[in-house]
Amino acid sequence: MNNDLIYQIALTKTPNIGDIHAKSLIQQYGDAASVFKAPRKQLEKIEGIGSVRASAIKKFNDFERCEKEIFFIEKFKITPLFITDSNYPKRLLHCYDSPPLLYMKGNINLNAEKIISVVGTRNPSDYGKIVCEKLIDDLKDQHALIVSGLAYGIDTIAHKTAIKNSTPTLAILAHGLDTLYPSQNKSLAKTIAECGGLLTEFTSGCKPDKQNFPKRNRITAGICDAVIIIESGEKGGSLITAELANGYNKDVFAIPGRTNDIKSEGCNMLIKHNKASLITGAEDLIQMMNWKKINRTEKIKQRELFSELTTSEKTIINLFKDNKAIGIDEIHLNSGLSSSSIAGALLNLEIHGIINVLPGKMYALN
């Protein structure tokens, strides 16, 4: 039995301990087990914890439920991701209220170089369907991870188009992995799990209750580089996601619609109040995100540059494995270089287009 995981699950199940409290406790003690073993008086002195939450931690006794959850995880080959794990999504980690523990079904890089969340109405018009399909079709060469919420409408179209294009896609769920909502997307969810991933913060037995969807939306908003809204009324989950993304300092984009179209009221409002940038397609997005497609000539020039790299630059390049993004802390830890050498090498590699700088002080090979 995984003792670390037992305490990690227990921390998410402890009454009065929310996401922000859990992160604070982990920052203080380093791991979940140490939190439960800490003296009550010591816990009480931690900012934001106090006597009530310290008492809840010390009185927690439902470890049997945590063991059952581990059995479920192992039986269905689910990957748990705690905030201290290297595979935990780094972009989400930098959000103040990121969930301390996630559960993933599938095999996908949650720290991909480019991640886009696409959300919108559950009842799109033909215009919305066409725009969504074309947008994701035109992003194919960017190899971006497409994130959505598996809901009817735009979410479903986004997932299906990504699958059709062999583009990785991730569905964020508002319930445990022992259920599926909406049930009509069961076959789609199975396909996504096989070629992408299903991700949730909810344990088994958690149903798609109304209050879970805003929590789901914060993951959708926090895990990406940018959120794209395709058709939305003046109220709804898409606008909540947009507001959350703005709060996380993410780029938010919206597809405009006719002024008298109720399905575009939300998008037009976001643009009008400078809460989203107007885009009409993938080219606008690529330009505004400062992405570009590297042609053959550029790749040849980059290969020529590798022979001219300094020892420090070569040391950093050798840290990249399987083209996965790595963080500045990992570079400091594994390179053995001084801070000034790292800063100079990273700057030169960026200038020559050999690496890309990602949000959250992450870097990836170009």
Residue pairs with C-beta under 8 A, 6 or more apart in sequence:
1 67
1 70
2 70
3 33
4 31
4 32
4 33
4 82
5 66
5 70
5 73
5 80
5 82
6 63
6 66
6 67
6 70
7 31
7 32
7 33
7 35
7 36
7 66
8 32
8 80
8 82
8 100
8 101
9 66
9 69
9 70
9 80
9 101
9 203
10 32
10 36
10 60
10 62
10 63
10 66
11 17
11 22
11 25
11 26
11 32
11 35
11 36
11 100
11 101
12 22
12 99
12 100
12 101
12 201
12 203
13 60
13 62
13 65
13 66
13 203
14 56
14 57
14 60
15 56
16 52
16 53
16 56
17 25
17 53
17 56
17 57
18 97
19 97
19 98
19 99
19 100
20 48
20 96
20 97
21 48
21 49
21 53
22 100
23 83
23 98
23 100
24 46
24 47
24 48
24 49
25 35
25 43
25 46
25 49
26 32
26 35
26 83
26 84
26 100
28 35
28 46
29 35
29 38
30 84
31 84
32 82
35 43
35 57
36 57
36 58
36 60
38 57
40 54
40 55
40 58
41 54
43 49
43 53
43 54
43 57
43 58
44 50
44 51
44 54
46 54
69 203
69 204
72 78
72 178
72 203
72 204
73 80
73 103
76 105
76 177
76 178
77 105
78 103
78 104
78 105
78 177
79 87
79 103
79 104
79 105
80 101
80 102
80 103
80 104
81 87
81 88
81 89
81 101
81 102
81 103
81 104
81 110
82 88
82 100
82 101
83 93
83 98
83 100
83 101
87 110
87 111
88 102
88 110
89 102
89 110
89 111
89 223
90 111
90 325
90 327
90 360
90 362
91 111
91 115
91 222
91 223
91 224
91 225
91 359
91 360
92 98
92 99
92 110
92 219
92 222
92 223
93 360
94 222
94 248
94 359
94 360
95 218
95 222
95 248
97 218
98 219
98 222
99 201
99 215
99 219
101 201
102 199
102 200
102 201
102 219
103 176
103 177
103 199
103 200
103 201
103 202
103 203
104 110
104 197
104 198
104 199
105 177
105 193
105 197
105 198
105 199
106 170
106 192
106 193
106 194
106 195
106 196
106 197
106 198
107 197
108 145
108 168
108 170
108 196
108 197
109 145
109 168
109 324
110 170
110 197
110 199
110 223
111 324
111 325
111 362
112 143
112 144
112 145
112 168
112 325
113 143
113 144
113 323
113 325
113 356
113 358
113 364
114 142
114 143
114 144
114 145
114 225
114 289
114 291
115 144
115 145
115 147
115 223
115 224
115 225
116 139
116 144
116 145
116 146
116 147
116 224
116 225
116 226
116 227
116 228
116 285
117 147
117 148
117 220
117 221
117 223
117 224
117 226
117 227
117 228
117 241
117 245
118 132
118 135
118 136
118 146
118 147
118 148
118 154
118 155
118 158
118 227
118 228
118 230
119 148
119 149
119 154
119 155
119 158
119 220
119 227
119 228
119 229
119 230
119 232
119 237
119 238
119 241
120 128
120 132
120 153
120 154
120 155
120 229
120 230
120 231
120 232
120 238
121 128
121 153
121 154
121 230
121 231
121 232
121 233
121 236
121 238
121 263
122 151
122 152
122 153
122 154
122 155
123 152
123 153
123 263
124 132
124 153
124 154
124 157
124 230
124 231
124 263
125 231
125 261
125 263
127 231
127 257
128 153
128 154
128 230
128 231
128 255
128 263
129 157
131 230
131 231
131 255
131 281
132 154
132 157
132 158
132 161
132 230
133 157
133 161
134 281
134 282
135 228
135 230
135 255
135 281
135 282
135 285
136 146
136 158
136 161
136 162
136 165
136 167
137 161
137 165
137 282
138 281
138 282
138 283
139 146
139 167
139 282
139 285
139 286
140 165
140 167
141 293
142 282
142 286
142 291
142 293
143 167
143 168
144 167
145 167
145 168
145 169
145 170
145 196
146 158
146 159
146 162
146 167
146 168
146 169
146 170
147 169
147 170
147 171
147 172
147 220
147 223
147 224
148 154
148 155
148 158
148 159
148 169
148 170
148 171
148 172
148 220
149 155
149 171
149 172
149 173
149 174
149 216
149 217
149 220
149 237
150 156
150 159
150 171
150 172
150 173
150 181
150 182
150 185
150 188
150 189
150 192
150 198
151 182
151 237
152 182
152 184
152 185
154 230
154 231
154 238
155 171
156 185
156 188
158 169
159 169
159 171
159 188
159 192
160 188
161 167
162 168
162 169
162 196
163 169
163 191
163 192
163 195
163 196
166 195
168 195
168 196
169 192
169 195
169 196
170 192
170 196
170 197
170 198
170 199
170 223
171 189
171 192
171 196
171 197
171 198
171 199
172 199
172 200
172 216
172 219
172 220
172 223
173 181
173 198
173 199
173 200
173 202
173 208
173 216
174 181
174 200
174 202
174 208
174 209
174 212
174 213
174 215
174 216
175 181
175 200
175 202
175 206
175 207
175 208
175 209
175 212
176 200
176 202
176 203
176 204
176 205
176 206
176 207
177 198
177 200
177 204
178 204
178 205
179 207
179 208
180 186
180 189
181 208
189 198
192 198
199 219
199 223
200 216
201 215
201 219
202 212
206 212
213 237
214 237
214 240
217 237
217 240
217 241
217 244
218 244
220 227
220 241
221 227
221 241
221 242
221 244
221 245
221 248
221 250
222 244
222 245
222 248
222 250
224 245
224 250
225 250
225 251
225 289
225 358
225 359
226 245
226 250
226 251
226 252
226 253
226 285
226 289
227 241
227 242
227 245
227 250
227 251
227 252
227 253
228 253
228 254
228 255
228 279
228 285
229 238
229 239
229 241
229 242
229 252
229 253
229 254
229 255
229 266
229 267
229 270
229 276
230 254
230 255
230 267
231 255
231 257
231 263
231 264
231 266
231 267
232 238
232 239
232 254
232 263
232 264
232 265
232 266
232 267
233 262
233 263
233 265
233 266
234 262
234 265
234 266
234 269
235 266
236 266
238 266
239 266
239 270
242 252
242 254
242 270
242 275
242 276
243 275
245 251
245 252
246 252
246 275
251 277
251 288
251 289
252 270
252 275
252 276
252 277
253 276
253 277
253 278
253 279
253 284
253 285
253 288
254 266
254 267
254 268
254 270
254 271
254 276
254 277
254 278
254 279
255 264
255 267
255 279
255 280
256 264
256 267
256 268
256 271
256 278
256 280
257 263
257 264
257 267
257 268
258 264
259 268
267 276
269 275
270 276
271 277
271 278
277 288
278 284
279 285
279 288
285 291
286 292
294 302
294 353
294 366
298 353
302 352
302 353
302 354
302 366
305 352
305 354
306 314
306 317
306 354
309 317
309 349
310 345
310 348
312 335
312 337
312 341
312 342
312 344
312 345
313 345
313 348
313 349
315 335
315 336
315 337
315 345
316 331
316 335
316 337
316 342
316 345
316 346
316 349
317 349
317 354
317 365
319 326
319 330
319 331
319 334
319 335
320 326
320 364
320 365
323 364
323 365
324 364
325 358
325 362
325 363
325 364
326 362
326 363
326 364
327 360
327 361
327 362
327 363
328 342
328 361
328 362
328 363
329 361
331 337
331 342
331 346
331 363
332 339
332 342
335 342
337 345
346 355
346 363
349 355
350 356
350 357
353 366
354 365
354 366
355 363
355 364
355 365
355 366
356 363
356 364
356 365
356 366
357 363
358 364
